[in-house]
Amino acid sequence: VSQSRYSEGGSYFTLKVIQNGPTVKAILEVSTGAFDLYQNNPKDILVSFDGSNLKKYPMNEYNSNFRDVVYIGNAKEFVSKLKKASNLVLHIPMIDNVVEMSYYAEFNVEGLKL
């Protein structure tokens, strides 16, 4: 399953869910920019399902050479909530020329088939 969403700053975020038997991975990609993954200050993605309170999910490095793809931590819980939701909002820590910022992306996930 893959879905893309435009965000401020001219970036597209793509959310991918990969399920292979009991193993579930949630991957977030950005078209331009870099996730804020500096190891001395780990960041979380703030997530809201259907307007719920924001919940933290860790961003895990996908590949040490690239900062445009991350794993969303606690993937089983994340995907379980995603299956029941109709709206997903992400507040994503990004970095641009050493300036930290938070991007916002909203996905319509109603009827999502996994």
C-alpha positions as CSV (number, residue, x, y, z in Angstrom):
1,V,0.0,0.0,0.0
2,S,1.4,3.4,-0.9
3,Q,-0.2,6.9,-0.7
4,S,1.4,10.3,-1.3
5,R,0.4,13.7,0.0
6,Y,1.7,17.2,-0.8
7,S,2.9,19.3,2.1
8,E,4.1,22.9,2.6
9,G,7.5,23.6,1.3
10,G,6.9,21.8,-2.0
11,S,7.5,18.3,-0.7
12,Y,5.4,15.2,-1.3
13,F,5.3,12.6,1.5
14,T,4.7,9.0,0.6
15,L,3.5,6.5,3.2
16,K,4.1,2.9,2.5
17,V,2.9,-0.1,4.5
18,I,4.6,-3.4,3.8
19,Q,3.2,-6.6,5.4
20,N,4.9,-9.9,4.9
21,G,3.2,-12.5,7.2
22,P,3.5,-11.2,10.8
23,T,6.1,-8.6,9.9
24,V,4.8,-5.1,9.3
25,K,6.8,-2.1,8.2
26,A,5.6,1.5,7.9
27,I,7.9,3.7,5.7
28,L,7.7,7.4,5.1
29,E,9.5,9.1,2.2
30,V,9.9,12.7,1.3
31,S,10.4,14.0,-2.3
32,T,12.6,17.0,-1.3
33,G,14.2,17.7,2.0
34,A,15.6,15.6,4.8
35,F,14.2,14.1,7.9
36,D,15.8,15.4,11.1
37,L,17.6,12.2,12.1
38,Y,20.6,13.5,14.0
39,Q,21.5,10.8,16.4
40,N,22.5,13.1,19.3
41,N,18.9,14.4,19.3
42,P,16.4,11.7,18.1
43,K,13.1,12.9,16.9
44,D,9.6,11.5,16.8
45,I,6.8,11.9,14.3
46,L,3.6,13.2,15.9
47,V,0.6,11.4,14.7
48,S,-3.2,11.9,15.0
49,F,-5.7,9.4,13.8
50,D,-9.2,10.9,13.1
51,G,-8.5,14.0,15.3
52,S,-7.2,12.1,18.3
53,N,-4.6,13.5,20.6
54,L,-1.1,13.5,19.1
55,K,0.9,10.4,19.8
56,K,4.7,10.1,19.3
57,Y,6.1,7.4,17.0
58,P,9.9,7.2,16.7
59,M,11.6,7.8,13.3
60,N,14.1,5.1,12.6
61,E,16.9,5.4,10.1
62,Y,16.2,3.5,6.9
63,N,19.6,3.9,5.3
64,S,22.5,5.8,6.8
65,N,23.4,7.4,3.5
66,F,20.0,8.9,2.9
67,R,17.8,11.2,5.0
68,D,14.7,11.1,2.8
69,V,13.3,7.7,3.9
70,V,12.5,6.6,7.5
71,Y,10.8,3.7,9.2
72,I,8.0,4.6,11.6
73,G,8.7,2.9,14.9
74,N,6.0,0.7,16.6
75,A,4.8,-0.2,13.1
76,K,2.3,-2.9,14.3
77,E,0.5,-0.4,16.5
78,F,0.7,2.3,13.9
79,V,-0.8,0.1,11.1
80,S,-3.5,-1.3,13.4
81,K,-4.7,2.3,14.1
82,L,-4.3,3.2,10.5
83,K,-6.6,0.4,9.4
84,K,-9.4,1.8,11.5
85,A,-8.9,5.5,10.7
86,S,-10.3,7.7,7.9
87,N,-7.9,10.6,8.4
88,L,-4.2,10.6,9.3
89,V,-2.2,13.7,10.3
90,L,1.6,13.7,10.6
91,H,3.8,16.4,12.1
92,I,7.2,15.5,10.7
93,P,10.6,16.8,12.0
94,M,12.6,18.0,9.0
95,I,15.9,19.9,8.6
96,D,16.9,22.3,5.9
97,N,20.4,23.8,5.9
98,V,20.7,23.1,9.6
99,V,17.4,24.8,10.4
100,E,15.0,22.5,12.2
101,M,11.3,22.7,11.2
102,S,8.2,20.6,11.4
103,Y,6.2,19.7,8.2
104,Y,2.5,18.8,8.3
105,A,1.0,16.2,6.0
106,E,-2.6,15.0,6.0
107,F,-3.7,11.7,4.4
108,N,-7.2,10.5,3.6
109,V,-7.0,6.8,4.6
110,E,-10.7,5.9,4.7
111,G,-11.3,2.5,3.3
112,L,-7.5,1.8,3.0
113,K,-6.9,-1.9,2.1
114,L,-3.9,-3.5,3.6
